[in-house]
Amino acid sequence: MKKLIVVSLIMAVMFLVGGFSAPAQTQNPASDVKPTFISLTPSLYVHGWPAFTVSYPKDWVDMPPLPTMFFRAGAARPNLNPSPQLTISVSTSPLPLEDWAKVVMPIYVAISTDNKILSDKPSQLKDGTPTREVEFEFVLKNGPKLNNFILMTKKDIAWISITLWDDKGKIGEDLKNYAYSLTFQQGKEEPVKVPPDVRAFVDKYASDVVSGDVERIMANFSDQFLHRGQNKAFFEKYFRQILTQWVSITSEATVTVFEPRGDKAYVDGFFLGKGKGSPNALKGPMAYQQIIKENDQWKWYGNQK
């Protein structure tokens, strides 16, 4: 599992930092807006499941998310890449928050020099949810000096990371406030009604993952699948790497977001699973955001970015 996390983070870090050569006041998150992957609400990121929002400055521009990211935005600058930047990632991991820096720092050591941890400590959101914040600076090999602030929290086995990057110095408290604007939306985990064929699809997918048969799993993915910069072939390799260590998913799937759009549909929610040797049920995100009907069969389609 650690190997998988490291590989994913290396991809995110290298793509993001390769683009580098008085924010507004944080808004009160709206509770009735659609998730960002369905409809963008300027200055407010809305996640499907786990259901949360993050505010960012009104004058920041939305940027194409890179591998492992769900969202990215930054402050526009004439003739330069946006900076600072805010990114949002949601992954699945059983690791405790305090282990994060141990996983992250080897990545930066591999791509940079003069790494210096400025802060590594537990914290909490406004509602008391435990978080971990890590702040460090580094110099890219053949690149500029960057500062990085990461705020992390967990919802069951869903790991939420809000990252701020800047090439102008240490991340200020004003910018950190945007990371701390992370707000979980109450009442957004209730199941929604879906057509019988969609229900059959998500249940079949969960069952196929439990089987450990990669061919069965990948039959649920469209050949057109593209998600956060990765295609079907990438995810096939992903499953072959992780299935021996993965959290077992039951056949029970809960859909919390569903919006049909012709032969496609937006869908999100969670699967119920158990950690190996643990009697406690845990929730893991569906993550892929879109499905498409091909030859009368629903398949994962991804966010197509």
LUMDO-348527 format. One record per atom (N, C-alpha, C): x, y, z; residue in one letter. Coordinates in steps of 0.2 Angstrom, whole numbers, plus 5000, padded with zeros to 4 digits. Layout:
XYZA/...
END
This chain:
500449945000M/500050005000M/500450065000M/501050065004K/501450125004K/501750134998K/501950084994K/502250084988K/501750124983K/501150104983L/500650134979L/500550204980L/500550224986I/500450294988I/501050334986I/501650304987V/502250344984V/502250354977V/502050304973V/502050314966V/501550364964V/500950364967S/500450414965S/500650484967S/500950494972L/501150554975L/501750584970L/502150544968I/502750564964I/502450594958I/501950554955M/501650584949M/501350654950M/500950654955A/500650724957A/501150774958A/501650764962V/502150814963V/502550834957V/502750784953M/503150804947M/502750844942M/502150824941F/501750864936F/501650934938F/501450934945L/501251004948L/501851054948L/502451034951V/503051074951V/503351094944V/503251054939G/503451064933G/503151124930G/502551144932G/502251204930G/502451274933G/502951264938F/503051324941F/503751354938F/503951404936S/504551434935S/504551494940S/498251994989A/497851994995A/497251964994A/497351874995P/496751844993P/496051874996P/495551854993A/494851874996A/494651835002A/494151865006Q/493951825012Q/493651765010Q/493751715014T/493351645013T/492651655013T/492351625009Q/491551625009Q/491351565013Q/490651575015N/490351525019N/490151475014N/490351405015P/490151355010P/489451345009P/489151345003A/488451335002A/488351255003A/487751245005S/487551175006S/487051145001S/486851184996D/486351164991D/486651164984D/487351164983V/487551164977V/487751094975V/487851084968K/488051024966K/488751014966K/489050954967P/489750934967P/490050964961P/490750984962T/491051024956T/491150984950T/491150914951F/491250874945F/490650874940F/490050904943I/489450904939I/489350984937I/489451024941S/489351094940S/489851144944S/490251184941L/490751224944L/490351284947L/490551294954T/490351354957T/490951394959T/491051454955P/491651494956P/491851504964P/492451494965S/492751504972S/492551454977S/492151404975L/491951354980L/492051284977L/492451244980Y/492551174977Y/492051134982Y/491651084978V/491151044981V/491250974980V/491450934984H/491550864983H/490950814984H/490950764980G/490350714981G/490350674987G/490750624987W/490850584993W/491650574994W/491850595000P/491550625006P/491250695004P/490750715007A/490350775005A/490750835009A/491050875006F/491450925009F/491450985004F/491651045007T/491751105002T/492451135005T/492751175000V/493351205001V/493251274997V/493351335001S/493351394998S/494051414995S/494051454990Y/494651484987Y/494551554985Y/495051594983P/494851664981P/494451674975P/494051724975K/493651734969K/494051744963K/494551774963D/494951794957D/495451744955D/495451684958W/495951634956W/495551594950W/496051574946V/495751534940V/495751464941V/495251424938D/495251354938D/495751324933D/496151274935M/496651244931M/496451174930M/496751144925P/496651064924P/496951024929P/496550984932P/496850944938P/497350894935P/497850874939L/498350834936L/498250764940L/498650714938P/498550644940P/498550644948P/498050614951T/497950604958T/497550664961T/497450714957M/497050774959M/496350774957M/495850804961F/495150814959F/495050884957F/495550924960F/495450994958F/496051034959F/496151094955R/496651134955R/496451204953R/496751254957A/496551324955A/497151364958A/497251424954G/497851464956G/497751544955G/498151584957A/498151654956A/498551674950A/498151694945A/498451714938A/498951764939A/499551764935R/500051814934R/500251824927R/500351884925P/500451894918P/501151864916P/501151824910N/501651794907N/502051734912N/501651714917L/501951664922L/501351614924L/501551554926N/501051514928N/500751534935N/500151514936P/499851534942P/500151514948P/500251564953S/500451544959S/500251604964S/500051584970P/500051514973P/499551474970P/499551404971Q/499051354969Q/498751314974Q/498151304974L/497851254978L/497551194975L/497751134978T/497551074975T/497151034980T/496650994977I/496250944982I/496350874979I/496550834983S/496550764982S/496150714987S/495850664984V/495550614989V/495750544987V/496050514991S/496350444990S/496050394995S/496250334995T/496050284999T/496650255003T/496750255009S/497250235013S/497050215020S/497350165023P/497250145030P/497750175035P/498250215032L/498750245036L/498450295041L/498750305047P/498550355051P/498850425049P/498550475050L/498850545048L/499550555050L/499750535056E/500450555058E/500950515054E/500750465050D/501250435045D/501350475039D/500950525037W/500950555031W/501650585029W/501950615033A/502650645032A/503150595030A/503150535033K/503550485032K/503550455025K/502950465022V/502850435015V/502950495010V/502850555012V/502950615007V/503650625006V/504050635012M/504650665011M/505150625007M/505150565006P/505550525002P/505450544994P/504850564993I/504650584986I/505050654984I/505050704989Y/505350764988Y/506150754988Y/506350714992V/507050704992V/507350674985V/506850634981A/507050614975A/507050664969A/506650714970I/506550764965I/506850834967I/507150844973S/507350904975S/507950904979S/508250964981T/508750964986T/508551014992T/508951024997D/508851075002D/508151065005D/507951005006N/507250995009N/507351015017N/506851055019K/506851075026K/506051075028K/505951035033I/505251035036I/505251095041I/504751135040L/504651195044L/504151185049L/503651135048S/503151125053S/502851055051S/502651015057D/502350945056D/501950935062D/501350945062K/500950945069K/500250925068K/499950905073P/499250885073P/498850955073P/498250955070S/497851015071S/497050995070S/496651035069Q/495951015068Q/495551075065Q/494951045061L/494551095058L/494151135063L/493751175060K/493251215065K/492851175069K/492551115066D/492151075069D/492451025074D/493151025074G/493450985079G/493750925075G/493650915069T/493850855065T/494650855065T/494950795068P/495750795068P/496050805061P/496550845061T/496950855054T/497650845056T/498050845051R/498750845051R/499050905046R/499450945048E/499750995044E/500450995043E/500750995037V/501450985036V/501651045031V/502151075033E/502451135029E/503151125028E/503451125022F/504151125021F/504351165015F/504951175014E/505251205008E/505751165005E/505851174998F/506351134994F/506551164988F/507051144985V/507251174979V/507251114974V/506851124968L/506851074963L/507551064960L/507651004958K/508250994954K/508151034947K/508651074946N/508551114939N/507951154939N/507751184945G/507151224946G/507151264952G/506551304953P/506551354958P/506451324965P/506451364970K/506351354977K/505551354978K/505251314981L/504551314982L/504351294989L/503851324992N/503551314998N/502951274998N/502751235002N/502251185002N/501851185009N/501251185009F/500851175015F/500251125013F/500251065017I/499751015016I/499351005022I/498651015021L/498250995027L/497850935025L/497850885030M/497650815028M/497150795034M/496550765032T/496150735036T/495850675033T/495450635037K/495150565035K/494450565036K/494150525032K/493450515032K/493350435031K/493350395036D/493450325036D/494050315033D/494150275027I/494750265023I/494850315018I/494450365017A/494550415012A/495050465015A/495650485012W/496150525014W/496050595010W/495950645013I/495850715010I/496450755011I/496750775006S/497350825006S/497150885002S/497250945006I/497251015003I/497951035003I/498251054997T/498951074997T/498951144994T/499351184997L/499551254994L/500251254992L/500351284986W/501051284984W/501151364982W/501851384983D/501951454981D/502751454980D/502951494975D/503651504973D/503851574976D/503451604980K/503651674983K/503851674990K/503851614993G/504051615000G/503551575004G/503651575011K/503251535015K/502551545015K/502151495015I/501451505015I/501151545021I/500751595019G/500551635025G/499851615028G/499751645033E/499151615037E/498451635033E/498551685029D/497951705025D/497751645020D/498351615017L/498251565012L/498051495016L/498351485022K/498151425025K/497351425027K/497151485028N/496351495030N/495951455024N/496251455018Y/495851425013Y/495851345014Y/496351325016A/496451255017A/495951235023A/495951275028Y/495551265034Y/494851285033Y/494651305027S/493951315025S/493551245024S/493951195024L/493651125022L/493151115027L/492551105025T/491951095029T/491551035027T/491450985031F/491050925029F/490250945029F/489950925024Q/489250945023Q/488850895027Q/488450915031Q/487950865035Q/487350845031Q/487150785032G/486650755028G/486750745021G/487350735019K/487450725012K/487750655010K/487650605015E/487850545015E/487250495014E/486650525014E/486050485013E/485950455006E/485750395005P/485750364998P/485150394994P/485350404988V/484850424983V/484550374978V/483950384976K/483650334971K/484050334965K/484150274962V/484450264956V/484150204952V/484150204945P/483850154941P/484050084943P/483650034942P/483849964944P/484549944940P/484649964934D/485249944930D/485849984933D/485750044936V/486350074939V/486550044945V/485950024949R/486049984955R/486449924954R/486249884949A/486549824947A/487249834945A/487449884942F/488149894940F/488549914946F/488349954951V/488849964956V/488949904961V/488349864961D/488449804965D/488849754962D/488849754955K/489249704952K/489949724952K/490149784952Y/490849814952Y/491149794959Y/490749804964A/490949794971A/491149714972A/490649674969S/490749604969S/491349584965S/491449614959D/492049594955D/492749614959D/492749674962V/493349694966V/493449634972V/492949614975V/493049564980V/493349504977V/493149484971S/493449424968S/494149424967S/494449484966G/495149484965G/495349474958G/494849464954D/494949444947D/495049514943D/495649534941V/495749594937V/495349594931V/495349544927E/494949544921E/494249564922E/493949534927R/493249544929R/493149624931R/493649644935I/493649714937I/493649764931I/494149754927M/494249794921M/493649794916M/493249744916A/492649734911A/492149784913A/492249814919N/491749874921N/491949944919N/492549944915F/492850004913F/492750014905F/492550074903S/492450084896S/493150094893S/493250074887D/493850084883D/494050154883D/493550194883Q/493650274883Q/493750304890Q/493850264895F/493950284902F/494550334902F/494450384905L/494950434907L/494850474913L/495250464918H/495150494925H/495750524928H/495750584929R/496250624932R/496950604928R/496850604922G/497450604917G/497650524916G/497350484919Q/497550414918Q/496950374914Q/497150324910N/496750284906N/496550214909N/496250174905K/496050114908K/496650064909K/497150074905A/497750024905A/498150044912A/498150114914F/498450124920F/498150094926F/497450104926F/497050074931F/497049994932F/497149964926E/497249894926E/497949874930E/498449914929K/499149904932K/499049924940K/498649974941Y/498449994948Y/498149934952Y/497649904949F/497349854953F/497749794953F/498149774949R/498649724949R/499149734955R/499349794956Q/499749814962Q/499449804969Q/498849824969I/498549834976I/498149784978I/497849734974L/497349694976L/497549644982L/498249634983T/498449584988T/498449624995T/498449684995Q/498449725001Q/497749765002Q/497349764997W/496749814997W/496249795003W/495849845004V/495349835009V/494749805005V/494549745008S/493949705005S/493349745005S/493049744999I/492449784998I/491849734998I/491349745001T/490749705001T/490349714995T/489749684994S/489349694988S/488849754990S/488949784996E/488549844997E/488749904995E/488449944990A/488650004988A/488150054989A/488350114991T/487850164993T/487950224988T/487450244984V/487550304980V/487250364983V/487650414984T/487450474987T/487350534982T/487650524976V/487550574970V/487350544964V/486850564961F/486650534954F/486250584950F/486550594944E/486250644939E/486350614932E/485750594929P/485850564922P/485950614917P/486250604912R/486350644906R/486450604900R/485850584898G/485750534892G/486150474893G/486650454888D/486950394889D/487550394894D/487550444898K/488050454903K/487650474910K/488050464915A/487750494922A/488350504926A/488150554930Y/488650574936Y/488450534942Y/488950504945V/488750454951V/489350464956V/489150464962D/489650464968D/489350424974D/489750414978G/489550374984G/490050334987G/489950284991F/490450244994F/490250164994F/490850134995F/490750054996F/490850045003F/490549995006L/490649975013L/491249915013L/491749925016G/492249875016G/492549865023G/492949815024K/493249805030K/494049795029K/494449825034G/495149815034G/495249745036G/495849715033K/496049645035K/496049635042K/495749585045G/495749575052G/495349625056G/495049665053S/494649715057S/493849695057S/493549695062P/492749685062P/492349745060P/492749805060N/492349865059N/492249885052N/491649905050A/491549925043A/491749995042A/492049995036L/492350065034L/492050085027L/492050145025K/491850175019K/492350195015K/492350175008G/492850195003G/492550224998G/492750284995P/492450314989P/492450284983P/491850294979M/491750264972M/492350294968M/492350364968A/492950404965A/492950414958A/492550374953Y/492650384946Y/492250434943Y/491650454946Q/491250514945Q/490750504939Q/490950474934Q/490450464928Q/490450394926Q/489850374923I/489750314920I/489450324913I/489550274909I/489250284902I/488950214900I/488450214896K/488050154894K/488350134887K/488650074886E/488850054880E/488549984879E/488249974873N/487949914872N/487449884878N/487049934880D/486549924886D/486949904892D/487549914893Q/487949904899Q/488249964902Q/488149984908W/488450034911W/489250024913W/489650064912K/490350064913K/490650124916K/491150114920W/491550174922W/491850214916W/491750284916Y/491950324911Y/492450374913Y/492450394920G/492950444923G/492750514922G/493150554924N/493050634923N/493250654917N/493550614912Q/493750634906Q/494250694905Q/494650704911K/495150754911K/495850724912K/
END
